[in-house]
Amino acid sequence: MASSAQEAPRIADVDEYLSRAAAFGFSGGVAVMHKGELVLERGYGMGDRAKREPITPATLFDVGSITKTYTAMAIHRLIDQGKLSLDDTLGKFFPDAPDDKKGITISQMMTHTAGLPLYSGDDYVLSTREEMVRQTLGDKLTSPPGTKWAYSNTAYQLLTVMIEDLTGKPYEQHIHEQFLKPAGITHTGYVIPNFLDQPVAQGYQGATADGSPLQKTWYGDGPSWNLRGAGGFLAPLREVAIWARTVEKASPGAKKRAWETLIPTGRTNEQMGHGWFVRTTPWGGRQFGHSGGNGYFGMNLRRFVDHDLIYVFATNNADYNWGHESEAAMRLFGAGKKGMPPRAAAPVDPKLAGRYRLAEAVDFDLRFEEGQLVVDPAQSHELIQVLATPKTALTTPEARALEAKAVAVYTSIAAGDVEPLLASLPPSVDKERERKFWSSWSERVQKEQGKFVSVRPLWVVESNAQGGASSDTEMQVFLRVRFEKATRLVQYVQRKDGQVAGNPPLQYPELFRFVALSPTELATWNPYSGETRTVKVEKDALVIGAVRAVRRP
């Protein structure tokens, strides 16, 4: 049962969940502010695996697109001052804008309805302000302005140019002086804060390390204009929570414009204000927020207005850890859906490491690493099914038909044909952008991991998107895609209305990890289903349910 607005948030449950999840690969942090008081601020797992540096409350994270909320508030302040209007057009600030873009309004740019492209270029490819403007204004619109919602980084990059022109100051300096410094926020930004004395989380994608944002190529005053104003701020979680608490005071008119004038995004229970997303959930009520991420870092900021509660979640291994975000948020209100990860009762026995035979010609290696027993789930299809098939897996004719459809779609994608996928995407999705993404994914993965070999379904489950109402029901197919050199696990999500959600490839846990419940019993936990699978330890064998894996010589 979800808590009422009068009940205190269930902080201990969130902390216990994330603490236990860290034993199964989670790394990140959380900050919770209730009625203006910081009631939880903690890091979990490693911020830098190579140096064995844990994540702490002082650790800086890439906030991603939450940077847009700072940009949006600067625009709101300029509107309050009479220097700008939501009805002002792009042509007013960019006289050389082509005719199809001259009439785009500030309102459309802030609500992602301008039809401007998603990107002007890669985040870490250097691009000057002038180059970014020329690229964005020269690109083809994704839709006529004001006709369709489609997320756009370039819209916020152009807003950043306007902020600089109207204030006469560099973007970060203006944000720092007008908003951050007055709020006591001292370690948020690009280059103004002294980050040399702060730990900065390294980004990971499974076992692949990508370094920290400060190790990327930046200009002396900040990142490329492909990123500036739309993403890339660094901040400790505490300061993101403080920022969310102070934004109403930053602009008298912001609340009405940002949170009351809303545009549908096409997603269930979600609308877009001027700079903020507005959602409603049955467990947390109304919430204003924003998320950000790049596959390595992920952060979500939720402000639950009915509870006077601010929740900030971050991870430095986003492709593998993002599922914990909504679960931790729901647990604040007693609405968690996943089982609590098991707690180790004893050290694992390193002597259990070795090669085991699961079935005829199906072997797998159990390794002992850094005090844990781990298994690479990509070793075999059967291994994944034995260790991770949810109890809620569906076997209905509808589920089998969806499995066949998902296999056909991914087989086509691997062959370079993305049209079957595009045909089933909802109207709100930018088809050209999806075509580029999936074509690029297929090309890149096969370049790195060899030619495509096969796709096999693992299971189908039904779930509610982001813990939403029953109208959010989705069917999720999990598949194993084999290439010559490696295996990828992917997800195919179909909404209740029959349209595909268009999710990117799922990164399944890079390792299944085991804790010891006793000298004769191990347990592994599936972060996607929240289910625990126990393993009985016998002489020269491991027993997983009805399956017996025998140790090989």
C-alpha positions in Angstrom: 0.0 0.0 0.0 1.4 3.4 -1.0 1.9 6.0 1.8 -0.3 9.0 2.2 1.0 12.6 1.9 1.1 12.8 5.7 3.4 9.8 6.2 7.2 10.1 6.4 9.1 8.6 3.4 10.5 5.2 4.0 14.1 6.1 3.9 15.4 3.0 5.7 13.8 0.8 3.1 15.4 2.7 0.2 18.8 2.6 1.9 18.5 -1.1 2.6 17.5 -1.9 -0.9 20.3 0.0 -2.6 22.9 -1.2 0.0 22.0 -4.8 -0.8 21.8 -4.2 -4.6 25.4 -3.0 -4.4 26.4 -6.6 -3.7 24.9 -7.5 -7.1 26.6 -4.8 -9.1 24.8 -1.5 -8.4 26.9 1.6 -8.2 25.5 5.1 -7.7 24.0 7.3 -5.1 20.8 8.8 -3.7 19.7 12.0 -2.0 16.3 12.5 -0.4 15.1 15.9 1.0 11.8 15.9 3.0 10.2 19.3 3.9 13.5 21.0 3.3 15.6 18.6 5.4 18.1 16.2 3.8 17.1 12.9 5.3 19.2 10.5 3.1 22.5 11.1 1.3 24.6 8.1 0.5 26.7 6.5 -2.1 26.9 2.8 -3.0 29.5 0.7 -4.9 32.5 2.0 -6.7 33.0 5.4 -8.2 36.4 4.4 -9.6 36.9 0.7 -9.9 40.6 0.9 -10.9 41.5 3.0 -7.8 38.9 1.1 -5.6 37.4 4.5 -4.6 33.8 4.1 -3.3 31.0 6.5 -4.1 30.4 9.0 -1.2 28.1 11.9 -0.7 30.9 14.1 -2.0 31.2 12.3 -5.3 30.4 14.4 -8.4 28.1 12.9 -11.1 27.4 14.0 -14.6 23.8 15.3 -14.2 23.1 14.9 -18.0 20.0 16.7 -19.3 19.0 17.9 -15.9 21.3 20.8 -17.0 18.3 21.9 -19.0 16.5 22.8 -15.8 19.2 25.4 -15.0 18.9 26.7 -18.6 15.1 26.9 -18.3 15.2 28.8 -15.1 17.5 31.4 -16.6 15.0 31.8 -19.4 12.2 32.2 -16.9 14.1 34.9 -15.0 14.7 36.8 -18.3 10.9 36.6 -18.9 10.2 37.9 -15.4 12.5 40.8 -16.2 10.7 41.7 -19.4 13.8 40.9 -21.6 12.1 37.9 -23.2 8.7 36.5 -24.0 7.5 32.9 -24.6 6.1 34.2 -27.9 9.4 35.6 -29.1 10.7 33.9 -32.2 14.0 32.4 -33.3 14.1 34.9 -36.1 14.3 37.8 -33.5 17.6 36.4 -32.1 19.0 34.7 -35.3 18.2 37.0 -38.2 19.9 34.6 -40.6 17.6 31.7 -39.6 16.0 30.0 -42.6 12.3 30.6 -43.3 11.2 27.3 -41.9 12.8 28.2 -38.5 12.2 31.9 -38.2 8.8 31.5 -36.6 9.8 29.0 -33.9 8.9 30.4 -30.5 10.7 30.3 -27.2 7.8 28.3 -25.8 8.2 25.6 -28.5 11.9 25.4 -27.8 11.4 25.0 -24.1 8.7 22.3 -24.5 10.4 20.3 -27.2 7.8 21.1 -29.9 10.0 23.3 -32.1 10.8 20.4 -34.5 14.6 21.1 -34.0 16.9 18.1 -34.3 17.9 16.0 -31.3 21.7 16.6 -31.7 24.0 19.0 -33.4 26.9 16.5 -33.0 28.5 14.1 -30.5 28.8 15.5 -26.9 32.5 15.4 -26.8 33.3 16.4 -30.4 34.5 20.0 -30.1 32.1 22.5 -31.7 32.2 26.3 -31.2 29.1 28.3 -30.5 29.1 29.6 -34.1 29.5 26.1 -35.6 26.7 24.7 -33.4 24.3 27.5 -34.5 25.2 27.1 -38.1 24.7 23.3 -37.9 21.4 23.5 -36.1 19.9 26.2 -38.2 21.0 24.4 -41.3 19.6 21.0 -40.4 16.2 19.8 -41.5 13.3 20.1 -39.1 12.0 16.8 -37.8 8.4 18.2 -37.9 6.7 21.6 -38.5 7.0 23.8 -35.4 4.3 23.3 -32.8 2.9 20.2 -34.3 4.7 17.4 -32.5 6.6 16.7 -29.3 10.1 15.4 -29.9 13.0 15.8 -27.5 15.6 18.2 -28.7 19.0 19.1 -27.2 19.6 21.7 -29.9 16.7 23.7 -28.8 18.3 24.2 -25.4 21.7 24.9 -27.0 20.1 27.8 -28.9 18.4 29.0 -25.7 21.9 29.0 -24.1 23.1 31.4 -26.9 20.1 33.7 -26.1 21.0 33.7 -22.4 24.5 34.8 -23.2 23.4 37.5 -25.6 20.8 38.9 -23.3 22.9 38.9 -20.1 26.3 39.8 -21.7 27.9 37.0 -19.7 29.1 33.4 -20.4 26.4 30.9 -19.7 28.0 29.2 -16.7 29.0 32.5 -15.1 25.4 33.8 -15.3 24.0 30.5 -13.9 26.6 30.6 -11.1 26.1 34.2 -10.1 22.3 34.4 -10.4 21.2 31.0 -9.2 23.8 28.8 -7.7 25.9 31.1 -5.5 22.8 32.7 -3.8 21.5 29.2 -2.9 24.8 28.1 -1.4 25.5 25.7 -4.3 29.2 25.7 -4.8 30.2 22.4 -6.5 27.8 22.5 -9.5 28.8 23.5 -13.0 31.4 23.0 -15.7 34.6 24.8 -14.8 33.8 27.5 -12.2 33.8 25.1 -9.2 37.2 23.8 -8.1 36.7 20.1 -8.9 40.3 19.2 -8.1 39.5 18.5 -4.5 36.4 16.5 -5.3 36.0 12.8 -6.2 34.4 12.5 -9.7 32.6 9.3 -10.6 34.0 7.4 -13.6 31.5 6.2 -16.2 31.0 2.5 -17.0 29.0 0.5 -19.5 29.2 -2.9 -17.9 32.9 -3.8 -17.8 33.8 -1.0 -20.2 35.3 2.1 -18.5 34.7 5.5 -20.2 36.4 7.8 -17.7 35.0 10.9 -16.1 33.6 13.9 -18.0 36.6 15.9 -16.9 38.8 13.5 -18.8 37.0 14.4 -22.1 38.1 17.1 -24.5 36.7 20.4 -23.5 37.4 24.0 -24.2 39.0 26.1 -21.4 35.6 27.5 -20.4 33.5 24.4 -20.7 32.4 21.6 -23.0 31.6 21.6 -26.7 28.6 23.6 -27.7 27.1 20.2 -28.8 26.5 19.8 -25.0 26.6 23.3 -23.4 23.4 24.3 -21.8 21.7 21.0 -22.7 23.8 18.7 -20.6 27.1 18.0 -18.9 26.9 19.9 -15.5 28.7 18.1 -12.7 27.3 18.1 -9.2 27.0 16.1 -6.0 23.5 14.8 -5.4 23.0 17.0 -2.4 23.3 20.1 -4.5 20.8 18.8 -7.1 18.3 18.3 -4.3 19.0 21.9 -3.1 18.5 23.2 -6.6 15.1 21.5 -6.9 14.1 23.1 -3.6 15.1 26.6 -4.6 13.8 26.8 -8.2 10.4 28.3 -7.3 12.2 31.2 -5.6 14.5 31.7 -8.5 11.6 33.0 -10.8 8.2 34.3 -9.6 6.5 33.2 -12.8 8.4 29.9 -13.2 5.8 27.7 -11.4 3.0 28.7 -13.7 5.0 28.5 -16.9 7.1 25.4 -16.0 4.5 23.3 -14.2 1.1 24.4 -15.1 1.2 25.2 -18.9 1.6 21.6 -20.1 2.1 19.9 -23.5 1.4 16.1 -23.9 4.5 14.1 -24.7 2.6 11.1 -26.0 3.7 9.0 -23.1 1.2 7.8 -20.5 0.9 10.0 -17.4 3.4 12.5 -18.7 3.3 16.1 -19.9 6.0 18.7 -20.6 6.1 22.1 -19.0 8.5 24.8 -19.9 11.7 23.1 -18.8 10.3 20.3 -16.6 8.4 17.1 -17.0 5.2 16.6 -15.1 4.0 13.1 -14.2 1.5 11.4 -12.0 1.9 8.0 -10.4 -0.5 6.1 -8.1 2.1 5.8 -5.5 3.8 9.2 -5.5 1.1 11.5 -6.8 2.1 14.6 -8.8 5.8 15.0 -9.6 7.9 17.5 -11.4 11.3 16.4 -12.6 13.8 15.7 -15.3 16.3 12.9 -16.0 19.6 12.8 -17.9 22.0 10.2 -19.1 24.4 9.0 -21.8 24.5 5.2 -21.2 27.4 5.6 -18.8 25.9 8.1 -16.3 22.3 8.4 -15.5 20.4 10.7 -13.1 16.8 11.4 -12.2 15.4 14.2 -10.3 11.8 13.9 -8.9 10.0 16.4 -6.9 6.9 14.9 -5.3 4.8 18.0 -4.6 2.1 16.3 -2.7 4.6 15.0 -0.2 7.1 18.0 -0.1 9.7 15.4 -1.1 12.7 15.6 -3.4 14.4 12.5 -4.7 17.7 12.4 -6.7 19.1 9.1 -8.0 22.3 8.7 -9.9 24.4 5.9 -11.3 27.7 5.7 -13.1 26.8 2.4 -14.9 23.4 3.5 -16.3 22.8 0.8 -19.0 23.0 -1.8 -16.3 21.7 0.0 -13.2 18.8 2.2 -14.4 16.1 -0.2 -13.3 17.0 0.5 -9.7 15.8 4.2 -10.0 12.1 3.6 -10.2 12.2 0.8 -7.6 14.0 3.0 -5.1 11.5 5.9 -5.8 8.5 3.6 -5.3 10.0 2.2 -2.0 9.9 5.8 -0.6 6.1 5.3 -0.5 5.9 1.6 0.3 5.1 0.7 -3.2 8.2 -1.3 -4.3 7.6 -4.2 -6.7 10.8 -6.1 -6.5 12.0 -8.5 -3.9 14.7 -7.3 -1.5 18.1 -8.5 -2.6 19.4 -11.3 -0.4 21.9 -10.5 2.3 25.2 -12.5 2.6 25.3 -14.5 5.7 28.8 -15.9 5.2 31.8 -15.5 2.9 31.5 -17.5 -0.4 33.9 -20.4 -0.7 36.5 -19.7 -3.5 36.9 -23.4 -3.9 33.5 -23.5 -5.6 35.0 -21.7 -8.6 35.5 -23.9 -11.7 33.8 -25.2 -14.8 30.4 -26.8 -14.6 28.2 -28.7 -17.1 24.6 -27.5 -17.1 23.4 -29.9 -19.9 24.9 -31.8 -22.7 27.6 -29.7 -24.3 26.5 -26.7 -22.2 29.4 -25.7 -19.9 29.9 -22.5 -17.9 32.6 -21.0 -15.7 32.0 -19.9 -12.2 34.8 -17.5 -11.2 36.0 -16.1 -7.9 36.6 -12.3 -8.2 37.2 -9.8 -5.5 35.5 -11.9 -2.8 32.5 -12.9 -5.0 31.5 -15.9 -7.1 30.4 -14.6 -10.5 29.1 -16.0 -13.8 29.1 -14.3 -17.2 25.5 -14.6 -18.4 26.5 -14.5 -22.0 28.1 -17.9 -21.8 25.0 -19.8 -22.8 21.3 -19.3 -23.5 20.4 -22.1 -21.1 22.4 -20.6 -18.3 20.5 -17.3 -18.5 17.1 -19.2 -18.5 18.0 -21.3 -15.5 19.4 -18.4 -13.5 17.0 -15.6 -14.4 13.7 -16.6 -16.0 11.1 -14.7 -13.9 8.3 -16.6 -12.1 5.9 -14.2 -13.9 7.2 -15.2 -17.4 4.2 -15.6 -19.8 3.6 -18.6 -21.9 0.3 -17.5 -23.5 -0.3 -17.6 -27.3 -0.1 -13.7 -27.3 3.4 -13.9 -25.6 4.6 -16.5 -28.1 3.4 -14.4 -31.0 5.2 -11.4 -29.6 8.4 -13.4 -29.2 8.2 -14.4 -32.8 7.7 -10.7 -33.8 10.6 -9.6 -31.6 12.9 -12.2 -33.1 11.9 -11.1 -36.7 12.5 -7.4 -35.9 16.0 -8.0 -34.4 16.9 -10.3 -37.2 16.0 -7.6 -39.6 17.9 -5.0 -37.6 21.0 -7.1 -37.6 20.7 -7.5 -41.4 20.6 -3.7 -41.7 16.8 -3.4 -42.3 15.2 -1.3 -39.5 11.9 -0.7 -41.3 9.9 -3.5 -39.5 10.8 -1.8 -36.2 10.0 1.7 -37.5 6.6 0.6 -38.7 5.5 -0.3 -35.2 6.8 2.8 -33.3 4.3 5.3 -32.0 3.6 8.5 -33.9 5.4 10.7 -31.4 8.7 9.0 -32.1 11.1 10.7 -34.6 11.4 7.9 -37.2 14.4 9.3 -38.9 16.3 9.6 -35.6 15.4 6.0 -34.7 16.5 4.8 -38.2 19.9 6.4 -37.6 20.2 5.0 -34.1 19.4 1.4 -35.0 21.3 1.4 -38.2 24.3 2.8 -36.3 23.8 0.2 -33.5 23.8 -2.7 -35.9 26.8 -1.5 -37.7 28.8 -0.6 -34.6 28.0 -3.9 -32.7 28.9 -6.1 -35.7 32.1 -4.1 -36.2 33.1 -4.7 -32.6 31.7 -8.2 -32.0 31.7 -9.8 -35.4 28.9 -10.9 -37.8 25.4 -11.5 -36.5 24.7 -15.2 -35.8 21.3 -15.6 -34.3 18.5 -14.3 -32.1 16.7 -16.4 -29.5 13.9 -15.4 -27.1 14.4 -15.8 -23.4 11.1 -14.9 -21.8 8.2 -12.5 -21.9 6.8 -10.5 -19.0 4.1 -8.0 -18.4 4.9 -4.8 -16.5 3.7 -1.3 -15.8 5.9 1.4 -17.2 7.7 3.4 -14.5 5.4 2.0 -11.9 2.5 3.7 -13.5 -1.2 2.9 -13.6 -2.6 -0.2 -15.3 -3.0 1.8 -18.5 0.8 1.7 -18.7 0.9 -2.0 -19.2 3.7 -3.2 -21.5 4.8 -6.6 -22.8 8.5 -7.0 -22.6 10.4 -9.6 -24.6 13.9 -10.4 -23.5 16.2 -11.8 -26.2 19.7 -13.1 -26.6 21.5 -11.9 -29.7 24.6 -13.8 -30.7 27.5 -12.4 -32.7 30.7 -14.1 -33.7 32.7 -12.7 -30.8 30.1 -11.9 -28.2 26.5 -12.0 -27.0 24.2 -9.1 -26.3 20.9 -9.3 -24.4 18.2 -7.0 -25.7 14.7 -6.0 -24.9 11.7 -5.5 -27.1 8.9 -3.5 -25.5 5.3 -3.4 -26.8 2.8 -1.1 -25.3 -0.8 -2.0 -24.5 -1.9 -0.2 -27.7 0.3 -2.5 -29.8 3.0 0.0 -30.6 6.6 -0.6 -29.7 8.1 1.7 -27.1 11.3 2.1 -29.0 13.7 1.2 -26.2 17.4 1.0 -27.0 19.2 -2.4 -26.5 19.0 -3.6 -22.9 22.3 -4.2 -21.2 21.7 -7.2 -19.0 23.9 -7.5 -15.8 27.5 -8.0 -17.0 27.8 -10.7 -14.3 25.5 -12.8 -12.2 26.8 -12.5 -8.7 26.3 -14.9 -5.8 26.2 -14.4 -2.1 26.4 -17.2 0.5 23.3 -17.8 2.6 25.0 -20.7 4.3 28.0 -23.0 3.6 25.6 -25.1 1.5 23.4 -22.5 -0.2 24.1 -19.6 -2.5 21.8 -17.0 -3.9 21.8 -14.8 -7.0 19.4 -11.9 -7.6 17.9 -10.7 -10.8 17.8 -6.8 -10.8 15.2 -6.7 -13.6 12.6 -9.0 -12.0 13.7 -8.6 -8.4 13.6 -12.3 -7.9 16.1 -14.4 -5.9 17.3 -17.8 -7.2 18.9 -20.1 -4.7 21.6 -22.6 -5.5 22.3 -25.7 -3.4 25.9 -26.7 -3.0 26.6 -30.4 -3.2 29.8 -32.3 -3.6 31.0 -31.6 -7.1 27.7 -30.1 -8.2 25.4 -27.1 -8.0 21.6 -27.6 -7.9 19.5 -24.7 -9.3 15.9 -25.6 -9.0 15.4 -28.8 -10.9 18.7 -28.4 -12.8 21.9 -30.0 -11.6 25.2 -28.5 -12.8 28.1 -31.0 -12.4 31.7 -29.8 -11.9 33.9 -30.6 -14.8 37.5 -31.8 -14.5 
